[in-house]
């Protein structure tokens, strides 16, 4: 029985420690570059979305029309929150 425990202990000690060395997997830098570009494109689209909703609100206000602009603005703001959350998650995982 002690020989079995000794062998099991040797196997566990020979296992690589995931917290030391190893670095990132191959292609990690390319993946981060791709994620950065996607984040930049999404940011530009979100800013454009906010500006479009604001423009539509201004035009509707001048015409005296009421619309569901609050809903549109809420959807764009929720998308902004999702993008910021994803950015924070990637930052934590790559640190």
C-alpha positions as CSV (number, residue, x, y, z in Angstrom):
1,X,0.0,0.0,0.0
2,X,2.8,2.4,0.8
3,X,4.4,1.7,-2.5
4,X,1.2,2.7,-4.2
5,X,1.0,6.0,-2.2
6,X,4.7,6.7,-3.0
7,X,4.1,6.2,-6.7
8,X,1.0,8.3,-6.6
9,X,2.9,11.1,-4.8
10,X,5.7,10.9,-7.4
11,X,3.1,11.2,-10.3
12,X,1.5,14.2,-8.7
13,X,4.9,15.9,-8.1
14,X,5.8,15.3,-11.7
15,X,2.7,17.0,-13.1
16,X,3.2,20.4,-14.5
17,X,2.2,23.4,-12.4
18,X,-0.3,25.5,-14.4
19,X,0.5,28.6,-12.4
20,X,4.1,28.6,-13.5
21,X,5.5,29.2,-16.9
22,X,3.8,27.9,-20.0
23,X,2.8,31.4,-21.2
24,X,0.0,31.9,-23.6
25,X,-1.1,29.5,-26.2
26,X,0.1,29.9,-29.8
27,X,-1.7,32.7,-31.7
28,X,-2.8,34.5,-28.5
29,X,-1.4,37.8,-29.7
30,X,-3.3,37.5,-33.0
31,X,-6.5,36.8,-31.1
32,X,-6.0,39.8,-28.9
33,X,-5.4,42.0,-32.0
34,X,-8.6,40.7,-33.5
35,X,-10.6,41.4,-30.3
36,X,-9.1,44.9,-30.2
37,X,-10.3,45.6,-33.7
38,X,-13.7,44.2,-33.0
39,X,-14.0,46.3,-29.9
40,X,-13.0,49.5,-31.9
41,X,-15.6,48.7,-34.6
42,X,-18.3,48.1,-31.9
43,X,-17.4,51.3,-30.1
44,X,-17.8,53.3,-33.3
45,X,-21.1,51.7,-34.1
46,X,-22.4,52.4,-30.6
47,X,-21.4,56.0,-30.7
48,X,-23.1,56.3,-34.2
49,X,-26.2,54.6,-32.7
50,X,-26.4,57.2,-29.9
51,X,-26.0,60.0,-32.3
52,X,-28.6,58.6,-34.7
53,X,-31.1,58.2,-31.9
54,X,-30.4,61.8,-30.7
55,X,-30.8,63.1,-34.2
56,X,-34.1,61.4,-34.6
57,X,-35.3,62.7,-31.3
58,X,-34.4,66.2,-32.3
59,X,-36.2,66.0,-35.6
60,X,-39.3,64.5,-34.0
61,X,-39.3,67.2,-31.3
62,X,-39.2,70.0,-33.9
63,X,-42.0,68.4,-35.8
64,X,-44.0,68.0,-32.6
65,X,-44.2,64.3,-32.9
66,X,-43.9,61.9,-30.0
67,X,-42.1,58.6,-30.6
68,X,-40.6,55.7,-28.9
69,X,-37.1,57.2,-28.8
70,X,-36.6,56.3,-25.2
71,X,-36.8,52.6,-26.1
72,X,-34.3,53.0,-28.9
73,X,-31.9,54.9,-26.6
74,X,-32.4,52.2,-23.9
75,X,-31.4,49.5,-26.4
76,X,-28.3,51.4,-27.5
77,X,-27.3,52.1,-23.8
78,X,-27.8,48.4,-23.0
79,X,-25.5,47.5,-25.9
80,X,-22.9,50.0,-24.5
81,X,-23.1,48.2,-21.2
82,X,-22.6,44.8,-22.8
83,X,-19.6,46.0,-24.8
84,X,-18.0,47.6,-21.7
85,X,-18.6,44.4,-19.8
86,X,-17.0,42.3,-22.5
87,X,-14.0,44.6,-22.6
88,X,-13.6,44.4,-18.8
89,X,-13.8,40.6,-19.0
90,X,-11.1,40.3,-21.7
91,X,-8.9,42.7,-19.7
92,X,-9.2,40.5,-16.6
93,X,-8.6,37.3,-18.5
94,X,-5.5,38.6,-20.3
95,X,-3.9,40.2,-17.2
